[in-house]
């Protein structure tokens, strides 16, 4: 039977979870800013995104997540990139 986690273990776990949350928020903010700047015109003509902007944002977000996951897998595996 495993021993219950000590207070230090709980602090470390909480600290790691906090860092992970900060990383995720930063990643989301960078992705949002990057895709918005790439896909939405500086001069707003309409109150909502048009079909082209929606498609661009969908592709941008998909690629951003794909590359982020790929980099995470490469870093986690310790293997050099191809």
GUKOLPA-17102 format. One line per 3 residues: for each residue x, y, z of N, C-alpha, C, O, CB. Coordinates in nm, 2 decimals, padded with zeros to 4 digits. Glycine has a CB too. Layout:
N
X/Y/Z/X/Y/Z/X/Y/Z/X/Y/Z/X/Y/Z  ...;
***
This chain:
82
00.08/-00.12/00.00/00.00/00.00/00.00/00.09/00.12/00.00/00.18/00.13/00.08/-00.10/00.00/00.12  00.06/00.22/-00.08/00.14/00.34/-00.10/00.11/00.44/00.02/00.00/00.45/00.07/00.11/00.41/-00.23  00.22/00.50/00.06/00.21/00.60/00.17/00.14/00.73/00.11/00.16/00.76/00.00/00.34/00.63/00.23;
00.06/00.80/00.20/00.00/00.92/00.15/00.11/01.03/00.12/00.21/01.03/00.18/-00.10/00.98/00.25  00.08/01.12/00.02/00.18/01.22/-00.01/00.21/01.31/00.10/00.11/01.35/00.17/00.14/01.29/-00.14  00.33/01.35/00.12/00.37/01.44/00.22/00.33/01.58/00.18/00.29/01.61/00.07/00.52/01.43/00.26;
00.34/01.68/00.28/00.31/01.82/00.25/00.40/01.87/00.14/00.36/01.95/00.05/00.32/01.91/00.38  00.53/01.83/00.14/00.62/01.87/00.04/00.58/01.82/-00.10/00.59/01.89/-00.20/00.77/01.83/00.08  00.54/01.70/-00.10/00.50/01.64/-00.23/00.38/01.71/-00.28/00.37/01.74/-00.40/00.47/01.49/-00.21;
00.28/01.75/-00.20/00.17/01.82/-00.24/00.20/01.96/-00.29/00.15/02.00/-00.39/00.07/01.83/-00.12  00.30/02.02/-00.22/00.34/02.15/-00.27/00.41/02.14/-00.41/00.38/02.23/-00.50/00.44/02.22/-00.17  00.49/02.04/-00.43/00.55/02.02/-00.56/00.45/01.99/-00.67/00.46/02.05/-00.78/00.66/01.90/-00.55;
00.35/01.91/-00.64/00.25/01.88/-00.73/00.17/02.00/-00.77/00.14/02.03/-00.88/00.15/01.77/-00.68  00.13/02.08/-00.66/00.06/02.21/-00.69/00.14/02.30/-00.77/00.09/02.37/-00.86/00.02/02.27/-00.55  00.27/02.31/-00.74/00.36/02.40/-00.82/00.37/02.36/-00.96/00.37/02.44/-01.05/00.50/02.40/-00.76;
00.38/02.23/-00.99/00.38/02.18/-01.12/00.25/02.21/-01.20/00.25/02.25/-01.31/00.42/02.03/-01.12  00.14/02.19/-01.13/00.01/02.21/-01.19/00.00/02.36/-01.22/-00.06/02.40/-01.33/-00.10/02.17/-01.10  00.04/02.45/-01.13/00.04/02.59/-01.15/00.12/02.63/-01.28/00.08/02.71/-01.36/00.09/02.67/-01.03;
00.24/02.58/-01.29/00.33/02.61/-01.40/00.26/02.56/-01.53/00.27/02.63/-01.63/00.47/02.54/-01.39  00.20/02.44/-01.53/00.14/02.39/-01.65/00.02/02.48/-01.69/00.00/02.50/-01.81/00.08/02.24/-01.62  -00.05/02.53/-01.59/-00.16/02.62/-01.62/-00.11/02.75/-01.68/-00.17/02.80/-01.78/-00.25/02.65/-01.50;
-00.01/02.80/-01.63/00.06/02.93/-01.68/00.10/02.90/-01.83/00.08/02.99/-01.91/00.17/02.97/-01.59  00.16/02.79/-01.85/00.21/02.75/-01.98/00.09/02.74/-02.08/00.10/02.80/-02.19/00.29/02.62/-01.98  -00.01/02.68/-02.04/-00.13/02.66/-02.13/-00.20/02.80/-02.16/-00.24/02.82/-02.27/-00.24/02.57/-02.06;
-00.21/02.88/-02.06/-00.26/03.02/-02.08/-00.17/03.10/-02.18/-00.23/03.16/-02.27/-00.28/03.09/-01.95  -00.04/03.09/-02.16/00.05/03.16/-02.25/00.04/03.11/-02.39/00.04/03.19/-02.49/00.19/03.15/-02.19  00.03/02.98/-02.40/00.02/02.91/-02.53/-00.11/02.96/-02.60/-00.10/02.99/-02.72/00.02/02.76/-02.52;
-00.22/02.96/-02.53/-00.35/03.00/-02.59/-00.34/03.15/-02.63/-00.39/03.18/-02.74/-00.46/02.98/-02.48  -00.28/03.23/-02.55/-00.27/03.38/-02.58/-00.19/03.40/-02.70/-00.22/03.48/-02.79/-00.22/03.45/-02.46  -00.07/03.33/-02.71/00.01/03.34/-02.83/-00.06/03.29/-02.96/-00.05/03.35/-03.06/00.14/03.26/-02.81;
-00.13/03.18/-02.95/-00.20/03.12/-03.06/-00.31/03.22/-03.11/-00.32/03.25/-03.23/-00.26/02.99/-03.03  -00.38/03.27/-03.01/-00.49/03.37/-03.04/-00.43/03.49/-03.11/-00.49/03.53/-03.22/-00.56/03.41/-02.92  -00.33/03.55/-03.06/-00.27/03.67/-03.12/-00.21/03.64/-03.26/-00.23/03.72/-03.35/-00.16/03.72/-03.03;
-00.14/03.53/-03.27/-00.08/03.49/-03.40/-00.18/03.47/-03.51/-00.17/03.53/-03.62/00.01/03.37/-03.38  -00.29/03.39/-03.48/-00.39/03.36/-03.58/-00.47/03.48/-03.61/-00.52/03.50/-03.72/-00.48/03.25/-03.53  -00.50/03.57/-03.51/-00.58/03.69/-03.53/-00.50/03.78/-03.62/-00.56/03.83/-03.72/-00.61/03.76/-03.40;
-00.38/03.80/-03.59/-00.29/03.89/-03.68/-00.28/03.84/-03.82/-00.28/03.92/-03.91/-00.16/03.91/-03.62  -00.27/03.71/-03.83/-00.26/03.65/-03.97/-00.39/03.65/-04.05/-00.38/03.67/-04.17/-00.21/03.51/-03.95  -00.50/03.64/-03.98/-00.62/03.61/-04.05/-00.73/03.72/-04.06/-00.81/03.72/-04.15/-00.69/03.49/-03.99;
-00.72/03.82/-03.97/-00.82/03.92/-03.96/-00.75/04.06/-04.01/-00.65/04.10/-03.96/-00.87/03.94/-03.82  -00.82/04.12/-04.10/-00.77/04.25/-04.15/-00.77/04.36/-04.04/-00.85/04.35/-03.95/-00.86/04.30/-04.27  -00.68/04.45/-04.05/-00.66/04.56/-03.95/-00.78/04.65/-03.95/-00.82/04.70/-03.84/-00.54/04.64/-03.98;
-00.84/04.67/-04.06/-00.96/04.76/-04.07/-01.08/04.67/-04.07/-01.11/04.59/-04.16/-00.96/04.85/-04.20  -01.16/04.68/-03.96/-01.28/04.60/-03.95/-01.39/04.65/-04.04/-01.43/04.77/-04.03/-01.33/04.59/-03.80  -01.44/04.57/-04.13/-01.55/04.61/-04.22/-01.69/04.56/-04.17/-01.79/04.62/-04.20/-01.52/04.55/-04.36;
-01.68/04.45/-04.09/-01.81/04.39/-04.05/-01.79/04.36/-03.90/-01.68/04.35/-03.84/-01.84/04.26/-04.13  -01.91/04.34/-03.83/-01.90/04.31/-03.69/-01.87/04.16/-03.66/-01.83/04.13/-03.55/-02.04/04.34/-03.63  -01.88/04.08/-03.76/-01.85/03.94/-03.74/-01.74/03.89/-03.84/-01.72/03.96/-03.94/-01.97/03.85/-03.75;
-01.67/03.78/-03.81/-01.58/03.73/-03.91/-01.65/03.68/-04.03/-01.75/03.62/-04.03/-01.49/03.62/-03.84  -01.58/03.70/-04.15/-01.64/03.65/-04.27/-01.59/03.51/-04.29/-01.51/03.46/-04.21/-01.60/03.74/-04.39  -01.64/03.44/-04.40/-01.61/03.30/-04.42/-01.46/03.28/-04.44/-01.40/03.18/-04.39/-01.69/03.25/-04.54;
-01.39/03.37/-04.51/-01.25/03.35/-04.54/-01.17/03.36/-04.41/-01.08/03.29/-04.38/-01.20/03.46/-04.63  -01.21/03.46/-04.32/-01.14/03.47/-04.19/-01.16/03.35/-04.10/-01.07/03.31/-04.04/-01.18/03.60/-04.12  -01.29/03.30/-04.10/-01.32/03.18/-04.02/-01.23/03.06/-04.07/-01.18/02.99/-03.98/-01.46/03.15/-04.03;
-01.22/03.04/-04.20/-01.15/02.93/-04.25/-01.00/02.95/-04.22/-00.94/02.85/-04.18/-01.16/02.92/-04.40  -00.95/03.07/-04.23/-00.81/03.09/-04.20/-00.78/03.07/-04.06/-00.68/03.00/-04.02/-00.77/03.24/-04.24  -00.87/03.11/-03.97/-00.85/03.09/-03.82/-00.85/02.94/-03.79/-00.77/02.89/-03.71/-00.95/03.17/-03.74;
-00.95/02.87/-03.85/-00.96/02.72/-03.83/-00.83/02.65/-03.87/-00.78/02.57/-03.79/-01.08/02.67/-03.91  -00.78/02.69/-03.98/-00.65/02.62/-04.03/-00.53/02.66/-03.94/-00.45/02.58/-03.91/-00.62/02.66/-04.18  -00.53/02.79/-03.91/-00.42/02.84/-03.83/-00.41/02.77/-03.69/-00.31/02.73/-03.65/-00.43/02.99/-03.81;
-00.53/02.76/-03.62/-00.54/02.70/-03.49/-00.50/02.55/-03.50/-00.43/02.50/-03.42/-00.68/02.72/-03.43  -00.55/02.49/-03.60/-00.52/02.34/-03.62/-00.37/02.32/-03.64/-00.31/02.23/-03.58/-00.60/02.29/-03.74  -00.31/02.40/-03.73/-00.17/02.39/-03.75/-00.09/02.42/-03.62/00.01/02.35/-03.59/-00.12/02.48/-03.86;
-00.13/02.53/-03.55/-00.06/02.57/-03.43/-00.06/02.46/-03.33/00.05/02.42/-03.27/-00.12/02.69/-03.37  -00.18/02.39/-03.30/-00.18/02.28/-03.21/-00.10/02.16/-03.25/-00.04/02.10/-03.18/-00.33/02.24/-03.18  -00.11/02.13/-03.38/-00.04/02.02/-03.44/00.11/02.03/-03.42/00.18/01.94/-03.37/-00.07/02.00/-03.59;
00.16/02.15/-03.45/00.31/02.18/-03.43/00.35/02.18/-03.29/00.45/02.12/-03.25/00.35/02.31/-03.50  00.26/02.24/-03.20/00.29/02.24/-03.06/00.30/02.10/-03.00/00.39/02.07/-02.92/00.19/02.32/-02.98  00.20/02.01/-03.04/00.20/01.87/-02.99/00.32/01.80/-03.05/00.38/01.72/-02.97/00.08/01.80/-03.04;
00.36/01.82/-03.17/00.47/01.76/-03.23/00.60/01.80/-03.16/00.69/01.71/-03.13/00.49/01.79/-03.38  00.62/01.92/-03.13/00.74/01.97/-03.06/00.74/01.91/-02.91/00.85/01.87/-02.87/00.74/02.12/-03.05  00.62/01.91/-02.85/00.62/01.84/-02.72/00.66/01.70/-02.72/00.73/01.65/-02.63/00.48/01.86/-02.66;
00.61/01.63/-02.82/00.65/01.48/-02.83/00.80/01.47/-02.85/00.86/01.38/-02.80/00.57/01.42/-02.94  00.85/01.55/-02.94/01.00/01.54/-02.97/01.08/01.58/-02.84/01.18/01.51/-02.81/01.04/01.64/-03.08  01.04/01.68/-02.77/01.11/01.72/-02.65/01.10/01.61/-02.54/01.19/01.58/-02.47/01.07/01.85/-02.60;
00.98/01.55/-02.53/00.95/01.45/-02.43/01.03/01.32/-02.46/01.06/01.24/-02.37/00.81/01.42/-02.43  01.05/01.29/-02.59/01.11/01.16/-02.62/01.26/01.17/-02.61/01.33/01.07/-02.60/01.07/01.12/-02.76  01.32/01.29/-02.62/01.46/01.31/-02.61/01.53/01.28/-02.74/01.65/01.28/-02.75/01.52/01.22/-02.50;
01.45/01.25/-02.85/01.51/01.22/-02.98/01.54/01.35/-03.05/01.46/01.44/-03.04/01.42/01.12/-03.06  01.64/01.36/-03.13/01.66/01.48/-03.22/01.56/01.48/-03.33/01.51/01.38/-03.37/01.81/01.48/-03.27  01.52/01.60/-03.37/01.43/01.61/-03.48/01.48/01.55/-03.61/01.60/01.54/-03.63/01.39/01.76/-03.51;
01.39/01.51/-03.70/01.43/01.45/-03.82/01.49/01.54/-03.92/01.52/01.51/-04.03/01.31/01.38/-03.89;
***
